[in-house]
Structure formats: C-alpha cells, structure tokens
C-alpha cells in the first residue's frame, strides 16, 4: 500500500496518504527513509534533506523555504516552513 504521494519528480516533500508512525520505514518510488516523527494524514513529509533557507518543492514548484534544517523523514509544516507569499508580503 502506498503511504506517500510524490507529486513531481523534482519534489523534496510528499503528501502522507495515511498517518505515518515515528520509526516507520517508507520505501517507495525509489526513496527509502525512516519517519523521524509521527505525521498526520494529509500533511507533508520530507523525502530528502532540506537545508535552512532551501526551497520546499511540491508539484515541481517552490512553495516556500525551510526556516531550519529538515531531515528526510521529518514533518514539513508551519513550524519549519515559511511560505513564499508570506515571506514577501508587504503587510
């Protein structure tokens, strides 16, 4: 059963199709890594290491940047990502 959905070949994050449990091994689409924390269904998981300020790529497009280093298998969410629209907002 597929656990994650990688939407584009250049993505560094994937969508969790079901809850991922900490320690679970994900082996899919040529990727293999261990979940570093539990991640809810519908949230994003890093499928590669992402450095501080590196782009978060989903659908083959940059959607934001990492506000800290994100290791493969980590939850990618508001605690470690700043959306590009928010970062460039004049408000």
C-alpha positions, 0 to 999 in steps of 0.5 A, a space after each residue: 500500500 502506498 503511504 506517500 504521494 510524490 507529486 513531481 519528480 523534482 519534489 523534496 516533500 510528499 503528501 502522507 496518504 495515511 498517518 505515518 508512525 515515528 520509526 516507520 520505514 517508507 520505501 517507495 518510488 525509489 526513496 527509502 527513509 525512516 519517519 523521524 516523527 509521527 505525521 498526520 494524514 494529509 500533511 507533508 513529509 520530507 523525502 530528502 534533506 532540506 537545508 535552512 533557507 532551501 526551497 520546499 518543492 511540491 508539484 515541481 514548484 517552490 512553495 516556500 523555504 525551510 526556516 531550519 534544517 529538515 531531515 528526510 523523514 521529518 514533518 514539513 509544516 508551519 513550524 519549519 516552513 515559511 511560505 513564499 507569499 508570506 515571506 514577501 508580503 508587504 503587510 
